[in-house]
Amino acid sequence: MKFVRTSRSVSRIALLTPYDGGNLGDGAIQEALISNFRRFDPQSWICGITLNPERTATLHSIPCYLLAVNSRPHYTVKTRSGPADSLDLPKGLPGGGVSGDFFSRWMGRARSSLLLKPIKFLFRFMKEIRHVFRSYYLLRRIDLLLVAGGGQLDEEWGGIWGHPYALMKWSILARVAGTEIAFLSVGGCRIESRISRQFVKVALYLAYYRSYRDEGSRQIALGISRNADGPVVPDLAFSFPLTRNQPVMESGRKPIRVGVSPIAFARPGLWPMERIAIYTRYMTELSAFVASLLQSGMSVMLFSSSTPDDQTFQDLRDRVSSQIEKGDLVRLSSRDVVTVGELVEVLRSVDLVVASRLHGLLLSFLTGKPSLGISYDRKVQRLMEDMDQASYCLDIRSFTCRELLDAFLDLQTKAGLIPQKLADIRHRYEILLENQYRLIAERLSPGSYGLNPLCSPAASSAPARGSDSDAARLP
């Protein structure tokens, strides 16, 4: 029986992301999407498609569904029962819920006797087939599948059969189910394998709209397919709903409080690229920098915006403690951060920030904090350039404590001039993002919203969907 989509007053949107609740940059993007789409349509029904449905549903108060069922290295699927065999549709979805209890129990019994690789492969294959059917069943009831924000065009975390495969699978299923697909302000990272490039090429081709968070990401997409063109629209986290009502730095306050966010870059067991020499050198230089701040009378708070980085705190503290007196060490603290709101509180409580994660820096800019970036990736360097802060960006592979101190002292001197510059850039970004939200909202509810011509060039980049060439172009 052919499924026929009927018109309905409530728009149903699915947000697809390789997010498990631990990366607060991805969390900020999800909050931005939810709040902004509900500004246009308060009745819209929004669900998530993530690697950890239970946790992300709790954090963002939306029903969530499994993105994948077979874990890969650094691309881990998490469910209530541990292994990814719980595939119930999100609560709150009309028509959802087909019992899989017998299948799950059978799989649980069989798992203990899986001794041969072919049988293990068959087990994973059967789970994947079941997930395909259930994902299709979900998408039949969704109007728009949004691949939104973050480093979505990437094979480093999970390899070929991680996110590149997931993007292709969900895009094909959406097309078959009659659900539209859009890529919003996505980032491009590492896509080197020919198979990964083919997977991503298919996913990008099937989308009616694509935009990229920076020019480098756009060029990565164009290197995969010349038909993947689209506008550059700032990172969605710039549209995170944030009240800005406090000064950046209280003059004369002592001690000065510095937020330092170390990163687990290249640390064995925590990063796909394991280079102990790079990580050790980074920790050595950063610890010397933190020790210098403490010896000068400043207060330092360690925080992270991504779960793996929490495990670097003790490494850093051990190195710092060997370089300073106990009296200075009392001004070194750490803060466990679980939600985006808690991260914003930390950023607001400090005067200056030193960080490496893209969204750790981005959110510090949103709160108006002068920030120094230790870049591990092109995207961090590009953010610092776009925010006119390139002089405060150092390379994680080559920076020294002395260079970091010099840049920090210069940043401290000019701290009073930076907030207004950040605010001006942020305002321009908010306009571009508002136009993009309107563009997508108009697609869901034609004629309901006025469009700003700033985004009109995006329409010309949308590929045709079948024979409906008019529908392929944005309104």
C-alpha positions in Angstrom: 0.0 0.0 0.0 1.4 3.4 -1.0 1.7 5.9 1.8 0.0 9.2 1.0 1.0 12.2 3.0 -2.0 14.3 4.0 -1.9 18.0 4.9 -1.8 18.9 8.6 -1.6 22.0 10.6 1.2 20.8 12.9 4.7 20.7 11.3 6.8 17.6 12.3 10.5 18.1 12.4 13.3 15.5 13.2 16.7 16.8 14.2 19.5 14.4 13.2 22.8 14.7 15.0 25.6 12.4 16.2 25.0 13.7 19.7 24.9 11.6 22.9 24.3 14.4 25.4 28.0 14.8 26.3 29.1 17.5 23.8 27.6 20.8 25.0 28.3 22.5 21.6 25.9 20.0 20.0 23.5 20.6 22.9 23.5 24.4 22.3 22.7 23.7 18.7 19.7 21.5 19.6 18.4 24.1 22.0 18.8 26.8 19.3 16.9 24.8 16.8 14.1 23.9 19.1 13.6 27.4 20.5 13.8 29.2 17.1 11.5 26.8 15.2 9.0 27.1 18.0 9.1 30.9 17.7 7.7 30.5 14.2 5.3 27.7 15.0 4.7 27.1 18.7 2.6 24.0 17.8 5.4 22.3 15.8 6.2 18.8 16.9 10.0 18.2 17.2 11.9 15.0 17.8 15.6 14.1 17.9 17.5 11.4 16.2 20.6 10.8 18.3 23.1 8.3 19.6 21.7 8.4 23.1 17.9 9.0 22.9 17.1 8.6 26.6 19.7 11.2 27.7 19.1 13.7 25.0 15.3 13.5 25.5 15.8 14.3 29.1 18.2 17.2 28.4 16.0 18.8 25.7 12.5 17.8 26.6 11.7 16.3 23.2 11.1 12.6 22.2 14.2 11.1 20.7 15.0 8.1 18.5 18.1 6.0 17.8 20.4 7.3 15.1 22.2 4.0 14.8 22.1 0.5 16.4 25.7 -0.7 15.8 28.4 1.1 17.7 31.7 2.0 16.1 35.0 3.2 17.7 34.3 6.7 19.1 30.7 6.5 17.7 28.9 4.7 20.6 25.2 3.9 20.6 23.6 4.1 24.1 20.2 2.9 25.2 18.5 2.1 28.5 19.4 -1.5 28.2 23.0 -0.9 27.3 23.3 -2.7 23.9 21.4 -1.0 21.1 18.4 -3.4 20.9 15.7 -1.0 22.2 14.2 0.5 19.1 10.8 1.8 20.2 9.6 4.9 18.4 9.6 8.1 20.4 6.8 8.7 22.9 4.3 11.2 21.7 4.5 10.2 18.0 1.0 9.3 16.8 0.9 5.7 15.5 4.3 4.8 17.0 5.2 1.7 18.8 5.5 -1.8 17.3 6.5 -4.4 19.8 10.0 -5.9 19.3 10.1 -7.8 22.6 10.4 -11.2 21.1 13.1 -10.1 18.7 15.1 -8.4 21.5 14.8 -11.4 23.9 16.0 -13.8 21.1 18.9 -11.5 20.3 19.9 -11.3 24.0 20.0 -15.1 24.3 21.9 -15.5 21.1 24.5 -12.9 21.9 26.1 -15.0 24.7 26.9 -17.8 22.2 28.3 -15.7 19.4 31.7 -17.2 18.9 32.3 -16.9 15.2 32.7 -13.7 13.2 30.1 -14.6 10.5 27.5 -15.1 13.2 28.4 -11.8 14.8 28.2 -10.1 11.5 24.8 -11.7 10.9 23.6 -10.5 14.3 24.7 -6.9 13.5 23.1 -7.1 10.1 19.8 -8.2 11.5 19.8 -5.4 14.0 20.6 -3.0 11.1 17.7 -4.3 8.9 15.3 -4.0 11.8 16.5 -0.4 12.4 16.0 0.5 8.8 12.4 -0.6 8.8 11.6 1.2 12.0 13.4 4.3 10.9 11.3 4.4 7.7 8.2 3.9 9.9 9.2 7.0 11.8 10.0 9.1 8.8 6.6 8.5 7.2 5.2 10.7 9.9 7.9 13.5 9.6 7.6 16.5 7.4 11.3 17.6 7.5 14.5 15.8 8.4 17.1 18.4 9.5 20.8 17.4 9.5 21.7 20.5 11.5 24.9 21.9 12.8 28.1 20.3 14.2 30.8 18.5 12.3 28.3 16.3 10.4 30.5 15.8 7.3 33.1 13.7 9.1 34.5 10.1 9.3 37.1 10.6 12.0 34.6 9.7 14.8 33.3 6.3 13.9 34.9 5.8 10.5 33.1 4.9 7.2 30.3 3.0 8.9 29.7 5.7 11.5 28.2 9.0 10.5 28.8 8.9 6.7 26.8 5.7 6.5 24.1 7.1 8.9 23.7 10.2 6.8 23.2 8.2 3.6 20.8 5.7 5.2 18.6 8.3 6.8 18.6 10.5 3.6 17.5 7.6 1.4 14.9 6.5 3.8 13.5 10.0 4.1 13.3 10.3 0.3 11.5 7.0 0.0 9.1 8.0 2.8 8.3 11.3 1.2 10.1 13.4 3.9 12.1 16.4 2.8 15.7 16.8 3.8 17.8 19.8 4.6 21.4 20.4 5.8 21.6 23.5 8.0 24.9 25.2 8.8 26.8 21.9 8.9 30.5 21.6 9.4 33.0 19.7 7.2 35.9 17.9 8.9 37.7 14.8 7.7 36.2 12.9 4.7 39.0 11.0 3.0 37.8 7.5 2.3 36.2 7.0 -1.1 33.3 5.1 0.4 32.6 7.9 2.9 32.7 10.4 0.2 30.1 8.4 -1.8 27.9 8.1 1.2 28.0 11.8 2.0 27.6 12.6 -1.7 24.3 10.7 -1.8 23.0 12.4 1.3 23.9 15.9 0.1 22.3 15.3 -3.3 19.0 14.2 -1.8 18.6 17.4 0.3 16.5 20.2 -1.1 18.6 22.8 0.8 22.2 22.9 2.1 24.1 25.5 4.0 27.6 25.4 5.7 28.9 27.0 8.8 32.1 28.3 7.1 33.7 28.6 3.7 36.1 25.7 4.5 33.2 23.4 5.1 31.5 24.5 1.9 34.7 23.7 0.0 34.9 20.3 1.6 31.3 19.6 0.4 32.0 20.9 -3.1 35.1 18.6 -3.2 32.7 15.7 -2.7 30.1 16.9 -5.2 29.9 20.0 -7.4 26.1 19.7 -6.9 26.4 20.2 -3.1 26.7 24.0 -3.3 24.9 26.2 -0.8 25.3 29.4 1.2 27.6 30.0 4.1 25.4 30.6 7.2 27.0 31.0 10.6 27.1 28.2 13.2 23.6 27.5 14.6 25.0 28.0 18.2 25.1 31.7 17.5 21.3 31.6 17.7 21.3 29.9 21.1 18.7 31.8 23.3 20.9 33.7 25.7 20.0 36.7 27.9 22.9 39.2 27.8 22.5 41.4 30.8 25.8 41.6 32.7 29.2 43.3 32.2 32.1 41.3 30.7 34.7 42.1 33.4 34.3 43.9 36.7 37.1 46.4 36.9 39.2 46.2 40.0 37.9 42.8 41.0 40.5 40.6 42.7 41.5 38.0 42.0 41.0 37.9 38.3 39.2 34.7 37.4 40.3 32.8 34.3 38.3 29.9 32.8 40.6 27.2 31.3 39.1 24.4 29.3 41.7 21.7 28.4 41.0 19.3 25.6 41.7 15.6 25.3 43.2 16.1 21.8 45.4 13.1 20.8 45.1 11.4 24.2 45.1 7.6 23.8 41.7 6.1 24.5 39.9 9.5 24.2 40.7 10.6 20.7 40.6 8.8 17.3 44.1 10.0 16.5 46.3 8.8 19.3 49.6 10.8 19.7 50.9 10.6 23.2 53.8 12.9 22.4 51.5 15.7 21.2 49.2 15.4 24.2 52.1 15.3 26.7 53.7 18.4 25.1 50.3 20.2 25.2 49.8 19.4 28.9 53.3 20.4 29.8 53.0 23.9 28.2 49.4 24.4 29.4 50.2 23.4 33.0 53.2 25.9 33.0 50.8 28.6 31.8 48.2 27.8 34.5 50.9 27.7 37.2 52.1 31.2 36.1 48.6 32.6 36.4 48.2 31.1 39.9 51.6 32.4 41.0 50.5 35.9 39.8 47.6 35.8 42.1 44.8 35.0 39.6 42.2 32.3 40.2 41.8 29.5 37.6 38.7 27.4 37.1 38.9 24.2 34.9 35.8 23.4 32.9 34.9 21.4 29.8 32.3 21.5 27.1 32.6 17.9 26.1 32.7 14.8 28.3 36.1 13.3 27.3 37.8 16.5 28.3 36.8 16.0 32.0 39.4 13.3 32.2 42.2 15.8 31.5 41.6 17.8 34.7 43.6 15.5 36.9 46.5 15.3 34.4 46.7 19.1 34.4 46.3 19.4 38.2 49.1 16.9 38.8 51.5 18.9 36.6 50.5 22.2 38.1 50.8 21.0 41.7 54.4 20.1 41.1 55.3 23.6 40.0 53.7 25.9 42.6 53.2 26.2 46.4 50.2 24.8 48.1 49.0 28.3 49.0 48.7 29.1 45.3 47.1 25.7 44.5 44.0 26.6 46.5 43.0 29.1 43.7 42.8 26.2 41.2 39.3 24.7 41.0 37.3 22.7 38.6 33.6 22.6 37.7 31.5 19.7 36.5 29.3 20.9 33.7 26.4 18.7 32.5 24.1 21.1 30.7 24.5 24.0 28.3 22.9 26.3 31.0 25.6 25.2 33.5 28.3 26.0 30.9 26.9 29.5 30.4 26.9 30.0 34.1 30.6 29.1 34.3 31.5 31.4 31.4 29.6 34.3 33.0 31.4 33.7 36.3 34.9 34.2 34.8 36.7 37.3 33.4 38.7 35.7 30.6 38.6 32.3 28.9 41.3 30.0 27.4 39.8 27.1 25.4 40.2 24.8 22.4 36.8 23.4 21.6 34.9 25.2 18.9 31.8 25.7 20.9 33.5 26.4 24.1 35.0 29.4 22.4 31.8 30.3 20.6 29.7 30.3 23.7 32.3 32.4 25.5 32.0 34.9 22.7 28.2 34.8 23.1 28.6 35.8 26.7 30.9 38.6 25.7 34.1 37.1 27.2 37.5 37.9 25.8 38.9 34.5 24.9 42.2 32.9 23.8 42.0 29.9 21.6 44.5 27.0 21.4 43.5 25.6 18.1 43.5 21.9 17.3 41.6 22.1 14.0 40.9 24.4 11.0 37.4 25.2 12.3 38.7 26.7 15.5 41.2 28.9 13.6 38.4 30.0 11.3 36.1 30.9 14.2 38.8 33.1 15.7 39.4 34.8 12.4 35.7 35.4 11.8 35.3 36.9 15.2 38.4 39.2 14.5 40.3 37.4 17.2 43.0 35.7 15.1 45.8 37.3 17.1 44.6 35.4 20.1 44.7 32.0 18.5 47.7 29.6 18.9 48.4 26.2 17.3 48.1 23.3 19.8 50.9 21.4 18.2 53.5 24.2 18.4 52.5 26.8 21.0 54.8 27.5 24.0 53.9 28.7 27.5 55.7 32.0 26.8 53.7 32.6 23.7 50.5 31.8 25.5 51.4 34.2 28.4 52.2 37.0 25.9 48.9 36.6 24.1 47.0 36.4 27.4 48.6 39.6 28.8 47.7 41.4 25.5 44.1 40.0 25.7 43.9 41.2 29.3 45.0 44.7 28.4 42.5 45.0 25.6 39.6 43.2 27.4 37.5 46.4 27.6 37.5 46.9 23.8 36.6 43.3 22.7 33.0 42.9 23.9 31.5 45.6 21.6 33.4 44.1 18.6 32.0 40.6 19.5 28.5 42.1 19.9 28.6 43.7 16.4 29.6 40.5 14.7 27.1 38.5 16.7 24.3 40.8 15.6 25.2 40.3 12.0 25.2 36.5 12.4 21.9 36.6 14.2 20.3 38.3 11.2 21.7 35.7 8.8 20.5 32.8 11.0 17.0 34.4 11.4 16.7 34.5 7.6 17.6 30.9 7.4 15.0 29.9 10.0 12.4 31.9 8.1 13.4 30.2 4.9 12.8 26.7 6.4 9.7 27.8 8.2 8.2 29.1 4.9 9.0 25.7 3.3 7.0 24.0 6.0 4.1 26.5 6.0 4.1 28.4 2.6 2.9 31.9 2.7 3.0 32.2 6.5 6.2 34.2 6.9 7.8 37.1 5.1 11.2 36.4 3.7 14.3 38.6 3.9 16.1 38.8 0.5 19.4 38.2 2.2 18.8 34.5 1.9 17.4 34.4 -1.6 20.6 33.1 -3.3 20.2 29.9 -1.4 17.2 28.9 -3.5 19.3 28.7 -6.6 21.5 26.1 -5.1 18.8 23.6 -4.3 18.7 20.5 -6.6 15.6 19.1 -8.2 13.6 16.5 -6.4 12.3 14.1 -9.1 10.2 15.9 -11.7 8.9 18.5 -9.3 11.3 21.2 -10.2 9.3 24.1 -8.7 9.0 22.4 -5.4 12.8 21.9 -5.4 13.4 25.6 -5.2 13.0 27.4 -1.9 10.1 29.9 -1.8 
